[in-house]
Amino acid sequence: MRIFHSEDHRGHAGAKEMRYDQFIPMCESPDRMDTILAALREQGHRDITAASAFDLAPVLRIHTPGFVEFLQTCWPLWEAEFGPKGFATAYMFGMRGMDQVPNKSVHSMLSCYTFDVCVPFVAGTWKAIRSAVDTTLSAATFIAGGGEAAFALCRPPGHHASADLAGGYCYVNNAAVAAQTLLDGGSARIAILDIDYHHGNGTQSIFYGRDDVLYASIHATPESEYPFLLGYARETGAGPGEGFNLNLPLPLRTTITAYRSALAHAVERIRAYAPDVLIVSLGVDSFVGDPVGGFALESVDFLTIGADIARLGLPTLFVMEGGYAIAELGLNTANVITGFSQARG
């Protein structure tokens, strides 16, 4: 397993988020990468490589130019108005009946290009976004060159970001950028298996009308959990994409038995699709102690999940998504990678 990482994520820190009735420090913090790297090394993973730099062309294959420009300019515009302290976030959102085309105001851009208050901007945010893309594209390049397995250990995560919306800690959809890059490089079909506790509404939206990417997601039922408005089993794709979107929502307090049943369903659908490459949106916020989760998976269960995925026998790219129980995050993430690696031999 080749692991790719960049230290350029560290400046994306220091902001706060709304958690229902609380205003708290961001759970999506640099500490996440440190604990994961330590656990990977403890479990014997030594093939850790610094990410290479890429230009923005692959990002613009997924995201609109206006949105990408917003991601680059949001903080400088905010800083010019309010100074270098604090963080930028939306004060309101463009809704039905409002003009949803941003003007030159950073506030209108935040209103039009974000859908919640969990994507703050600070001075280091754009550099961190670029580092996540570079890490993911480095791993995708390794797979395209014949590598059998790679892990893009990156932050911020990406699966909630759509073509022109950021939300849920996600700015650029790293997994989607990797999928499109692999397709542009000659792959005919890509499968994305999303095992984050939350539905990857952004990834679904990007590929919903396409048949060259199968999206399969195991997540908490939208009646109970963020993002609330997407992730129903009835969402199966549209037009050419009909039948190529598989949502497997599960109730709160789901344990490994029911989870493995859903995973087996997803694995069989992926096997029938016969993709050239499997991308795994790897979230471990399904852990029983995760502060933003509601499932009941134990640390040992992530070894099993990794082994179940390995049985597909496909070139596999893991892209880091969620997981916020810092004390167990490293172990849980490393267990997926170790379980996968041991099953593959």
C-alpha positions in Angstrom: 0.0 0.0 0.0 1.6 3.3 -1.1 0.5 6.1 1.2 0.6 9.7 -0.1 0.6 12.8 2.2 1.3 16.5 2.3 2.1 18.7 5.2 0.6 21.7 3.5 -2.8 21.1 5.2 -1.7 22.5 8.5 -2.7 26.1 7.9 -6.3 25.2 7.6 -7.0 25.5 11.3 -8.3 27.7 14.1 -11.9 28.3 12.9 -15.1 27.3 14.6 -18.3 25.5 13.5 -22.0 25.4 14.4 -23.1 22.0 15.9 -26.8 22.4 16.3 -27.0 24.4 19.5 -23.3 24.8 20.0 -20.5 27.0 18.6 -17.4 24.8 18.9 -13.8 24.4 17.5 -13.7 22.6 14.2 -13.6 18.9 14.5 -11.9 18.7 11.1 -8.4 19.7 12.4 -4.7 19.0 11.6 -4.6 16.6 14.6 -6.5 14.1 12.4 -3.5 13.6 10.1 -1.0 13.3 12.9 -2.9 10.5 14.7 -3.5 8.6 11.5 0.1 8.8 10.4 1.3 7.6 13.8 -1.1 4.6 13.8 -0.2 3.6 10.2 3.5 3.6 11.2 2.7 1.6 14.4 1.0 -1.0 12.3 4.0 -1.3 10.0 3.1 0.9 7.1 6.3 2.6 5.9 5.7 3.3 2.3 4.7 7.0 2.8 5.5 9.4 0.0 5.2 13.2 -0.2 2.6 14.3 -2.7 3.7 15.9 -6.0 2.3 19.2 -7.2 -0.4 19.4 -10.0 -2.0 22.3 -11.7 -5.7 23.1 -11.5 -6.8 21.5 -14.8 -8.0 18.3 -13.1 -10.1 20.3 -10.6 -11.7 22.3 -13.4 -12.8 19.0 -15.0 -15.2 18.6 -11.9 -15.8 22.1 -10.5 -16.9 25.3 -12.2 -14.4 28.0 -12.9 -16.4 30.5 -10.8 -16.4 28.2 -7.8 -12.7 27.5 -8.0 -12.0 31.2 -8.3 -14.1 31.7 -5.2 -12.1 29.1 -3.2 -8.9 30.9 -4.1 -10.1 34.5 -3.4 -12.5 34.1 -0.5 -9.9 34.6 2.3 -8.1 37.6 0.6 -11.4 39.3 0.0 -12.5 38.7 3.6 -9.2 39.8 5.0 -9.3 43.0 3.1 -12.7 43.8 4.7 -12.2 42.5 8.3 -8.4 42.0 8.8 -6.3 38.9 9.4 -8.0 37.6 12.5 -11.1 35.4 12.7 -12.4 33.3 9.8 -14.8 33.7 6.8 -18.1 32.1 6.8 -21.5 32.7 5.2 -24.0 35.0 6.9 -26.9 33.8 4.8 -27.5 31.4 1.9 -28.9 31.9 -1.6 -32.3 30.3 -1.5 -35.4 29.9 -3.8 -36.6 33.2 -4.9 -33.2 35.0 -4.5 -30.6 35.8 -7.1 -28.1 33.0 -6.8 -25.5 34.6 -9.0 -22.7 36.1 -6.8 -21.7 39.7 -7.2 -18.3 41.1 -6.3 -19.0 40.9 -2.5 -17.4 38.1 -0.7 -20.6 37.7 1.3 -22.6 37.0 -1.9 -19.9 34.5 -2.9 -20.2 32.7 0.4 -24.0 32.8 0.1 -23.9 31.2 -3.4 -21.0 28.8 -3.2 -21.5 27.3 0.3 -24.5 25.4 1.7 -23.7 25.3 5.4 -21.5 26.9 8.1 -19.0 24.1 8.3 -16.6 25.3 5.5 -14.8 28.3 7.1 -11.9 30.0 5.4 -8.7 31.1 7.0 -5.4 32.2 5.6 -4.2 28.6 5.0 -7.4 27.1 3.6 -6.6 27.4 -0.1 -3.2 25.9 0.4 -4.7 23.0 2.3 -7.3 22.5 -0.4 -4.5 22.3 -3.0 -2.6 19.9 -0.8 -5.6 17.5 -0.6 -5.9 17.6 -4.4 -2.2 17.1 -4.9 -2.2 14.1 -2.5 -5.2 12.5 -4.2 -3.8 13.1 -7.7 -0.4 11.7 -6.7 -2.2 8.5 -5.5 -4.3 8.4 -8.7 -1.2 8.7 -10.8 0.4 5.8 -8.9 -2.7 3.7 -9.6 -2.8 4.7 -13.3 0.8 3.6 -13.6 0.0 0.1 -12.5 0.0 0.4 -8.7 -2.5 -2.0 -7.0 -3.3 0.0 -3.9 -2.8 3.6 -2.7 -4.1 5.8 0.2 -4.5 9.5 -0.3 -4.2 10.7 3.4 -5.5 14.2 2.9 -7.5 17.0 4.4 -9.8 18.8 4.1 -12.2 16.0 2.9 -14.3 16.2 -0.2 -17.4 14.1 -0.6 -19.9 16.8 0.3 -18.6 19.2 -2.3 -20.5 19.3 -5.6 -19.5 21.1 -8.8 -20.2 24.6 -7.4 -21.0 24.1 -3.7 -18.8 23.6 -0.6 -20.2 22.2 2.7 -19.6 19.7 5.4 -15.9 20.4 5.8 -15.5 19.8 2.0 -14.3 22.3 -0.6 -13.0 20.3 -3.6 -14.3 16.8 -4.2 -11.0 14.9 -4.1 -12.5 11.5 -5.0 -14.4 12.9 -7.9 -11.3 14.7 -9.2 -9.4 11.4 -9.0 -12.2 9.5 -10.8 -12.3 12.0 -13.7 -8.6 12.0 -14.0 -8.5 8.2 -14.2 -11.2 8.3 -16.9 -9.3 11.0 -18.8 -6.2 8.8 -18.6 -7.9 5.8 -20.3 -10.1 4.0 -17.7 -13.5 3.1 -19.0 -15.4 2.7 -15.8 -14.7 3.8 -12.2 -16.6 2.7 -9.0 -16.7 4.9 -6.0 -17.5 3.2 -2.7 -18.3 5.7 0.0 -18.1 4.3 3.5 -18.2 7.6 5.4 -21.0 7.7 8.0 -22.5 10.7 6.1 -23.9 10.5 2.6 -21.6 11.9 -0.1 -24.2 14.3 -1.6 -21.5 16.1 -3.6 -20.2 12.9 -5.2 -23.7 11.7 -6.0 -24.6 15.1 -7.6 -21.5 15.2 -9.8 -22.0 11.7 -11.3 -25.8 11.3 -11.0 -26.4 11.5 -14.8 -23.4 9.4 -15.9 -22.8 5.7 -16.5 -19.0 5.8 -16.4 -18.9 6.2 -12.7 -20.8 3.9 -10.3 -21.4 5.6 -6.9 -22.3 3.3 -4.0 -22.7 4.8 -0.5 -23.4 3.3 2.9 -24.5 6.0 5.3 -26.9 7.0 8.0 -30.5 7.4 6.8 -31.2 11.1 5.8 -34.2 11.2 8.1 -31.8 11.1 11.0 -28.5 12.6 9.8 -26.7 15.2 7.8 -27.0 16.1 4.9 -30.7 15.3 5.5 -31.9 16.2 2.0 -30.1 13.5 0.0 -29.1 9.9 0.4 -32.4 8.0 0.0 -32.5 4.5 -1.5 -34.8 5.8 -4.2 -32.1 8.0 -5.7 -30.7 5.7 -8.4 -29.4 8.0 -11.1 -30.9 10.0 -14.0 -30.8 9.7 -17.7 -27.7 7.7 -18.8 -26.9 7.4 -15.1 -30.0 5.6 -14.1 -29.1 2.5 -12.2 -25.5 3.7 -11.5 -26.2 5.3 -8.1 -26.7 3.0 -5.1 -27.6 4.4 -1.7 -27.7 2.0 1.2 -29.0 4.1 4.2 -28.9 2.5 7.6 -30.5 3.4 10.9 -28.7 5.0 13.9 -26.9 2.5 16.2 -26.1 0.2 13.3 -23.6 -2.5 14.3 -21.1 -4.5 12.1 -23.6 -7.3 11.3 -26.0 -5.0 9.4 -23.2 -2.9 8.1 -21.5 -5.9 6.5 -24.7 -6.9 4.9 -25.0 -3.5 3.2 -21.3 -3.6 2.3 -21.8 -7.1 0.7 -24.6 -5.6 -1.4 -22.4 -2.7 -2.5 -19.5 -5.1 -3.3 -21.7 -7.3 -5.5 -23.0 -4.3 -7.4 -19.4 -3.1 -7.9 -18.3 -6.5 -9.0 -21.1 -6.7 -11.6 -20.2 -3.2 -12.9 -16.6 -4.5 -13.4 -14.7 -1.1 -13.0 -11.1 -0.6 -14.0 -10.4 1.1 -10.6 -12.2 1.3 -7.2 -12.0 4.5 -5.3 -13.0 4.3 -1.6 -14.2 7.4 0.1 -12.8 6.4 3.5 -14.6 7.8 6.4 -14.4 6.2 9.8 -17.0 8.4 11.6 -19.2 5.3 11.7 -17.2 4.4 14.9 -19.3 4.2 18.0 -17.5 7.0 19.8 -17.4 9.5 17.0 -18.7 12.9 18.0 -20.4 13.5 14.7 -21.5 9.9 14.1 -24.4 7.7 15.2 -23.4 4.1 14.2 -22.0 1.6 16.7 -19.0 0.1 14.9 -16.0 -0.9 17.0 -12.3 -0.4 16.2 -11.8 -4.1 15.3 -14.7 -3.9 12.8 -12.6 -1.7 10.5 -10.2 -4.5 9.9 -13.1 -6.6 8.7 -14.4 -3.7 6.4 -10.9 -3.4 4.9 -10.8 -7.1 4.2 -14.2 -7.2 2.7 -13.3 -4.4 0.3 -10.0 -6.2 -0.7 -11.9 -9.3 -1.9 -13.0 -7.3 -5.0 -9.4 -7.7 -6.2 -9.4 -4.3 -8.0 -6.8 -1.6 -8.2 -8.0 0.5 -5.2 -7.5 4.1 -4.3 -8.5 5.1 -0.7 -9.2 8.8 -0.2 -9.6 10.1 3.3 -12.9 11.6 4.2 -14.4 11.9 7.8 -13.6 10.5 11.2 -13.3 12.8 14.3 -12.9 10.6 17.4 -9.3 11.7 17.7 -8.2 9.2 20.3 -9.4 6.3 18.1 -9.2 7.9 14.7 -5.7 6.7 13.9 -6.4 3.1 14.9 -9.7 2.9 13.0 -8.2 4.3 9.8 -5.1 2.2 10.0 -7.3 -0.9 10.6 -9.1 -0.4 7.3 -5.7 -0.1 5.5 -4.2 -3.0 7.4 -7.3 -5.2 7.0 -7.3 -4.5 3.2 -3.5 -5.1 2.9 -3.5 -8.4 4.8 -6.5 -9.7 2.8 -4.7 -8.9 -0.4 -1.5 -10.6 0.7 
